[in-house]
Amino acid sequence: PLPVAGSLHWQRRPAPLPWLAMRRVRRFILFRSLLREMLPTFVLAAGVTTFLLLVNALFKLADLFISHSLSSRDALSFVLLGLPHVVVLTIPIGALFAVLMTAGRLSADSELIALHSCGVPLSRVARPLLAAGFALFVLDLALTTMVMPPANRALGRLTLRVALSGAKASIEPRVFIEEFSGLVLYVDRIDLESGRWNGVLLFDQTATTDEVLVTADIGELSTDPRTGAAWLTLRDAVTHRLQPDRPDKYNTNINTLMQIRLETPGSNAGLRKVGVRETDTRELLARFTDPQLKAVERLDARVEIHKRIAIPAAALLFAFVGFPLGVRNRRGGRSFGLTVSALLVV
């Protein structure tokens, strides 16, 4: 406090900014600067790798457009539902590129030497880079544990529906169809308005000892929306069963309503392939500890759980690996970071 001239009152100076607050402001200046430099590199690296991994899916979509008359809505659904599988891989890749190229640029431009000479240790420079890696790990973990299982289920149902629609579109009247596994289908007439089949003949090739022939007046092809299974509903069906070795053993069976489950050539294999990936994480944990299940089923659940954690953990691991590699670089700059990142990803 200073005395005011001609008065007995005292005047106080403005209180200065607390030292601790000033120290926090200086510390977060470096934090924000490094994050701003990392962000464009991460977005560019993740975007390019996502596009490269989606090229194969785009070629498959082009094939579906031609062979199955795929609608634009289904094509967009295929891309959106398949995007989580790609993003969970490109997030760690983008983290590696961002950390290594940022640290490499700082080392090549001697900014790390300048910071160190000003009393800033390398650990403080590494904090924002490692914090960004941890944040990407949490984001990727949420994608693998919460977003991917329902996306896999929806993608499986959509694949079955498209496969069924393609098989249905390929059915022509008075032509023998072998699109369905183990069955030969013949339709005499197709009603264009209702889509019903008139005069259906179905030969079952799955029986090893018997020859089975089914005839029906009316047939309809439908899909179960819950499971995605394809069902052939026959009305006024007659089943003829004959044993070639014993011609006297000839049986007929008449059914007013008959349902047969159909399988397209690629649908059943696809279901077996993504069965564990479609399961929720909680159900996988319960399956892993269930003693009533077979050892193979528990092992599959364990592998899937480890994979859902290990792939996101690569983002954090790449941040720990990328920073010292970038710091050791003194001449290469961004080209060194780009080359080393590509080698580590491969």
Contacts in CASP RR format, 6 or more apart in sequence:
PFRMAT RR
TARGET T0000
AUTHOR 0000-0000-0000
METHOD contacts of the structure
MODEL  1
PLPVAGSLHWQRRPAPLPWLAMRRVRRFILFRSLLREMLPTFVLAAGVTT
FLLLVNALFKLADLFISHSLSSRDALSFVLLGLPHVVVLTIPIGALFAVL
MTAGRLSADSELIALHSCGVPLSRVARPLLAAGFALFVLDLALTTMVMPP
ANRALGRLTLRVALSGAKASIEPRVFIEEFSGLVLYVDRIDLESGRWNGV
LLFDQTATTDEVLVTADIGELSTDPRTGAAWLTLRDAVTHRLQPDRPDKY
NTNINTLMQIRLETPGSNAGLRKVGVRETDTRELLARFTDPQLKAVERLD
ARVEIHKRIAIPAAALLFAFVGFPLGVRNRRGGRSFGLTVSALLVV
1 10 0 8 1.000
1 11 0 8 1.000
1 12 0 8 1.000
1 13 0 8 1.000
2 10 0 8 1.000
2 11 0 8 1.000
2 13 0 8 1.000
3 10 0 8 1.000
3 11 0 8 1.000
4 10 0 8 1.000
4 11 0 8 1.000
27 124 0 8 1.000
30 115 0 8 1.000
30 120 0 8 1.000
30 124 0 8 1.000
30 125 0 8 1.000
30 128 0 8 1.000
31 127 0 8 1.000
31 128 0 8 1.000
34 102 0 8 1.000
34 125 0 8 1.000
34 128 0 8 1.000
34 129 0 8 1.000
35 128 0 8 1.000
35 132 0 8 1.000
37 102 0 8 1.000
37 105 0 8 1.000
38 98 0 8 1.000
38 99 0 8 1.000
38 102 0 8 1.000
38 128 0 8 1.000
38 129 0 8 1.000
38 132 0 8 1.000
39 98 0 8 1.000
41 94 0 8 1.000
41 97 0 8 1.000
41 98 0 8 1.000
41 101 0 8 1.000
41 102 0 8 1.000
42 94 0 8 1.000
42 95 0 8 1.000
42 97 0 8 1.000
42 98 0 8 1.000
42 132 0 8 1.000
42 136 0 8 1.000
44 97 0 8 1.000
45 90 0 8 1.000
45 93 0 8 1.000
45 94 0 8 1.000
45 96 0 8 1.000
45 97 0 8 1.000
45 98 0 8 1.000
45 341 0 8 1.000
46 87 0 8 1.000
46 90 0 8 1.000
46 91 0 8 1.000
46 93 0 8 1.000
46 94 0 8 1.000
47 90 0 8 1.000
49 89 0 8 1.000
49 90 0 8 1.000
49 93 0 8 1.000
49 94 0 8 1.000
49 345 0 8 1.000
50 83 0 8 1.000
50 86 0 8 1.000
50 87 0 8 1.000
50 90 0 8 1.000
53 86 0 8 1.000
53 89 0 8 1.000
53 90 0 8 1.000
54 79 0 8 1.000
54 83 0 8 1.000
54 86 0 8 1.000
57 78 0 8 1.000
57 79 0 8 1.000
57 82 0 8 1.000
57 86 0 8 1.000
61 70 0 8 1.000
61 75 0 8 1.000
61 78 0 8 1.000
61 79 0 8 1.000
64 70 0 8 1.000
64 75 0 8 1.000
64 78 0 8 1.000
64 162 0 8 1.000
65 75 0 8 1.000
67 166 0 8 1.000
68 162 0 8 1.000
68 163 0 8 1.000
68 165 0 8 1.000
68 166 0 8 1.000
68 169 0 8 1.000
69 165 0 8 1.000
69 166 0 8 1.000
69 169 0 8 1.000
70 78 0 8 1.000
70 162 0 8 1.000
74 158 0 8 1.000
74 162 0 8 1.000
77 154 0 8 1.000
77 158 0 8 1.000
78 155 0 8 1.000
78 158 0 8 1.000
81 151 0 8 1.000
81 154 0 8 1.000
81 155 0 8 1.000
81 158 0 8 1.000
82 151 0 8 1.000
82 155 0 8 1.000
84 143 0 8 1.000
84 147 0 8 1.000
84 148 0 8 1.000
84 151 0 8 1.000
85 148 0 8 1.000
85 151 0 8 1.000
87 143 0 8 1.000
88 140 0 8 1.000
88 143 0 8 1.000
88 144 0 8 1.000
88 148 0 8 1.000
88 311 0 8 1.000
88 312 0 8 1.000
89 311 0 8 1.000
91 136 0 8 1.000
91 139 0 8 1.000
91 140 0 8 1.000
91 143 0 8 1.000
91 312 0 8 1.000
91 315 0 8 1.000
92 136 0 8 1.000
92 140 0 8 1.000
92 311 0 8 1.000
92 312 0 8 1.000
92 314 0 8 1.000
92 315 0 8 1.000
92 317 0 8 1.000
92 318 0 8 1.000
93 318 0 8 1.000
93 341 0 8 1.000
93 345 0 8 1.000
95 132 0 8 1.000
95 133 0 8 1.000
95 136 0 8 1.000
95 315 0 8 1.000
95 318 0 8 1.000
95 319 0 8 1.000
96 318 0 8 1.000
96 319 0 8 1.000
96 321 0 8 1.000
96 322 0 8 1.000
96 341 0 8 1.000
96 344 0 8 1.000
96 345 0 8 1.000
97 337 0 8 1.000
97 338 0 8 1.000
97 341 0 8 1.000
98 132 0 8 1.000
99 129 0 8 1.000
99 132 0 8 1.000
99 133 0 8 1.000
99 318 0 8 1.000
99 319 0 8 1.000
99 322 0 8 1.000
99 323 0 8 1.000
100 322 0 8 1.000
100 323 0 8 1.000
100 325 0 8 1.000
100 326 0 8 1.000
100 337 0 8 1.000
100 340 0 8 1.000
100 341 0 8 1.000
101 333 0 8 1.000
101 334 0 8 1.000
101 337 0 8 1.000
101 338 0 8 1.000
101 341 0 8 1.000
102 129 0 8 1.000
103 125 0 8 1.000
103 129 0 8 1.000
103 322 0 8 1.000
103 323 0 8 1.000
103 325 0 8 1.000
103 326 0 8 1.000
103 327 0 8 1.000
103 329 0 8 1.000
104 326 0 8 1.000
104 327 0 8 1.000
104 329 0 8 1.000
104 332 0 8 1.000
104 333 0 8 1.000
104 334 0 8 1.000
104 336 0 8 1.000
104 337 0 8 1.000
105 333 0 8 1.000
105 334 0 8 1.000
106 112 0 8 1.000
106 125 0 8 1.000
106 327 0 8 1.000
107 326 0 8 1.000
107 327 0 8 1.000
107 328 0 8 1.000
107 329 0 8 1.000
107 330 0 8 1.000
107 333 0 8 1.000
108 329 0 8 1.000
108 330 0 8 1.000
108 331 0 8 1.000
108 332 0 8 1.000
108 333 0 8 1.000
108 334 0 8 1.000
108 336 0 8 1.000
109 333 0 8 1.000
112 122 0 8 1.000
112 125 0 8 1.000
112 327 0 8 1.000
115 125 0 8 1.000
116 122 0 8 1.000
122 327 0 8 1.000
126 323 0 8 1.000
129 319 0 8 1.000
129 323 0 8 1.000
130 316 0 8 1.000
130 319 0 8 1.000
130 320 0 8 1.000
130 323 0 8 1.000
132 319 0 8 1.000
133 315 0 8 1.000
133 316 0 8 1.000
133 318 0 8 1.000
133 319 0 8 1.000
134 316 0 8 1.000
134 319 0 8 1.000
136 315 0 8 1.000
136 316 0 8 1.000
136 319 0 8 1.000
137 312 0 8 1.000
137 313 0 8 1.000
137 315 0 8 1.000
137 316 0 8 1.000
138 312 0 8 1.000
139 312 0 8 1.000
140 311 0 8 1.000
140 312 0 8 1.000
140 315 0 8 1.000
141 308 0 8 1.000
141 309 0 8 1.000
141 312 0 8 1.000
141 313 0 8 1.000
143 312 0 8 1.000
144 307 0 8 1.000
144 308 0 8 1.000
144 309 0 8 1.000
144 311 0 8 1.000
144 312 0 8 1.000
145 281 0 8 1.000
145 308 0 8 1.000
146 281 0 8 1.000
148 277 0 8 1.000
148 308 0 8 1.000
149 277 0 8 1.000
149 278 0 8 1.000
149 279 0 8 1.000
149 280 0 8 1.000
149 281 0 8 1.000
150 280 0 8 1.000
152 274 0 8 1.000
152 275 0 8 1.000
152 277 0 8 1.000
152 278 0 8 1.000
153 278 0 8 1.000
155 274 0 8 1.000
156 228 0 8 1.000
156 270 0 8 1.000
156 271 0 8 1.000
156 274 0 8 1.000
156 278 0 8 1.000
157 225 0 8 1.000
157 228 0 8 1.000
159 267 0 8 1.000
159 270 0 8 1.000
160 223 0 8 1.000
160 228 0 8 1.000
160 229 0 8 1.000
160 230 0 8 1.000
160 264 0 8 1.000
160 267 0 8 1.000
160 271 0 8 1.000
161 223 0 8 1.000
161 228 0 8 1.000
163 264 0 8 1.000
163 266 0 8 1.000
163 267 0 8 1.000
164 221 0 8 1.000
164 223 0 8 1.000
164 230 0 8 1.000
164 262 0 8 1.000
164 264 0 8 1.000
164 267 0 8 1.000
167 179 0 8 1.000
167 180 0 8 1.000
167 230 0 8 1.000
167 262 0 8 1.000
167 264 0 8 1.000
168 221 0 8 1.000
170 177 0 8 1.000
170 179 0 8 1.000
171 177 0 8 1.000
171 179 0 8 1.000
171 185 0 8 1.000
171 187 0 8 1.000
171 190 0 8 1.000
171 197 0 8 1.000
172 187 0 8 1.000
172 190 0 8 1.000
173 187 0 8 1.000
173 188 0 8 1.000
173 189 0 8 1.000
173 190 0 8 1.000
174 186 0 8 1.000
174 187 0 8 1.000
174 188 0 8 1.000
175 186 0 8 1.000
175 187 0 8 1.000
176 184 0 8 1.000
176 185 0 8 1.000
176 186 0 8 1.000
177 184 0 8 1.000
177 185 0 8 1.000
177 186 0 8 1.000
177 187 0 8 1.000
178 184 0 8 1.000
178 185 0 8 1.000
179 185 0 8 1.000
179 264 0 8 1.000
179 265 0 8 1.000
180 262 0 8 1.000
180 263 0 8 1.000
180 264 0 8 1.000
181 263 0 8 1.000
181 264 0 8 1.000
181 265 0 8 1.000
181 268 0 8 1.000
182 204 0 8 1.000
182 205 0 8 1.000
182 206 0 8 1.000
183 202 0 8 1.000
183 203 0 8 1.000
183 204 0 8 1.000
183 205 0 8 1.000
183 206 0 8 1.000
183 260 0 8 1.000
183 262 0 8 1.000
184 202 0 8 1.000
184 203 0 8 1.000
184 205 0 8 1.000
185 200 0 8 1.000
185 201 0 8 1.000
185 202 0 8 1.000
186 200 0 8 1.000
186 201 0 8 1.000
186 202 0 8 1.000
186 203 0 8 1.000
187 197 0 8 1.000
187 198 0 8 1.000
187 199 0 8 1.000
187 200 0 8 1.000
187 201 0 8 1.000
188 197 0 8 1.000
188 198 0 8 1.000
188 199 0 8 1.000
188 200 0 8 1.000
188 201 0 8 1.000
189 197 0 8 1.000
189 198 0 8 1.000
189 199 0 8 1.000
190 196 0 8 1.000
190 197 0 8 1.000
190 198 0 8 1.000
191 197 0 8 1.000
191 198 0 8 1.000
195 220 0 8 1.000
196 218 0 8 1.000
196 219 0 8 1.000
196 220 0 8 1.000
197 218 0 8 1.000
197 219 0 8 1.000
197 220 0 8 1.000
197 221 0 8 1.000
198 217 0 8 1.000
198 218 0 8 1.000
198 219 0 8 1.000
199 215 0 8 1.000
199 216 0 8 1.000
199 217 0 8 1.000
199 218 0 8 1.000
199 219 0 8 1.000
200 214 0 8 1.000
200 215 0 8 1.000
200 216 0 8 1.000
200 217 0 8 1.000
200 218 0 8 1.000
200 219 0 8 1.000
200 234 0 8 1.000
201 213 0 8 1.000
201 214 0 8 1.000
201 215 0 8 1.000
202 213 0 8 1.000
202 214 0 8 1.000
202 215 0 8 1.000
202 216 0 8 1.000
202 232 0 8 1.000
202 234 0 8 1.000
202 260 0 8 1.000
203 212 0 8 1.000
203 213 0 8 1.000
203 214 0 8 1.000
204 212 0 8 1.000
204 213 0 8 1.000
204 214 0 8 1.000
209 243 0 8 1.000
209 245 0 8 1.000
210 241 0 8 1.000
210 242 0 8 1.000
210 243 0 8 1.000
211 241 0 8 1.000
211 242 0 8 1.000
211 243 0 8 1.000
211 244 0 8 1.000
212 239 0 8 1.000
212 240 0 8 1.000
212 241 0 8 1.000
213 239 0 8 1.000
213 240 0 8 1.000
213 242 0 8 1.000
214 234 0 8 1.000
214 237 0 8 1.000
214 238 0 8 1.000
214 239 0 8 1.000
214 240 0 8 1.000
214 258 0 8 1.000
214 260 0 8 1.000
215 237 0 8 1.000
215 238 0 8 1.000
215 240 0 8 1.000
216 234 0 8 1.000
216 235 0 8 1.000
216 236 0 8 1.000
216 237 0 8 1.000
216 238 0 8 1.000
216 258 0 8 1.000
217 235 0 8 1.000
217 236 0 8 1.000
218 234 0 8 1.000
218 235 0 8 1.000
218 236 0 8 1.000
219 232 0 8 1.000
219 233 0 8 1.000
219 234 0 8 1.000
219 235 0 8 1.000
220 232 0 8 1.000
220 233 0 8 1.000
221 230 0 8 1.000
221 231 0 8 1.000
221 232 0 8 1.000
221 233 0 8 1.000
221 262 0 8 1.000
222 230 0 8 1.000
222 231 0 8 1.000
222 233 0 8 1.000
223 229 0 8 1.000
223 230 0 8 1.000
223 231 0 8 1.000
224 230 0 8 1.000
224 231 0 8 1.000
229 261 0 8 1.000
230 261 0 8 1.000
230 262 0 8 1.000
230 263 0 8 1.000
230 264 0 8 1.000
230 267 0 8 1.000
231 259 0 8 1.000
231 260 0 8 1.000
231 261 0 8 1.000
231 262 0 8 1.000
232 259 0 8 1.000
232 260 0 8 1.000
232 261 0 8 1.000
232 262 0 8 1.000
233 257 0 8 1.000
233 258 0 8 1.000
233 259 0 8 1.000
234 255 0 8 1.000
234 257 0 8 1.000
234 258 0 8 1.000
234 259 0 8 1.000
234 260 0 8 1.000
235 256 0 8 1.000
235 257 0 8 1.000
235 258 0 8 1.000
236 256 0 8 1.000
237 254 0 8 1.000
237 255 0 8 1.000
237 257 0 8 1.000
237 258 0 8 1.000
238 252 0 8 1.000
238 253 0 8 1.000
238 254 0 8 1.000
238 255 0 8 1.000
239 252 0 8 1.000
239 253 0 8 1.000
239 254 0 8 1.000
239 255 0 8 1.000
239 258 0 8 1.000
240 250 0 8 1.000
240 251 0 8 1.000
240 252 0 8 1.000
241 250 0 8 1.000
241 251 0 8 1.000
241 252 0 8 1.000
241 253 0 8 1.000
242 249 0 8 1.000
242 250 0 8 1.000
242 251 0 8 1.000
243 249 0 8 1.000
243 250 0 8 1.000
276 284 0 8 1.000
276 300 0 8 1.000
276 301 0 8 1.000
276 303 0 8 1.000
276 304 0 8 1.000
277 304 0 8 1.000
279 287 0 8 1.000
279 301 0 8 1.000
279 304 0 8 1.000
281 305 0 8 1.000
281 308 0 8 1.000
284 301 0 8 1.000
284 304 0 8 1.000
284 305 0 8 1.000
285 301 0 8 1.000
285 305 0 8 1.000
287 293 0 8 1.000
287 297 0 8 1.000
287 298 0 8 1.000
287 301 0 8 1.000
288 298 0 8 1.000
288 301 0 8 1.000
288 302 0 8 1.000
288 305 0 8 1.000
290 298 0 8 1.000
318 344 0 8 1.000
321 344 0 8 1.000
322 340 0 8 1.000
325 337 0 8 1.000
325 340 0 8 1.000
326 336 0 8 1.000
326 337 0 8 1.000
326 340 0 8 1.000
329 336 0 8 1.000
329 337 0 8 1.000
END
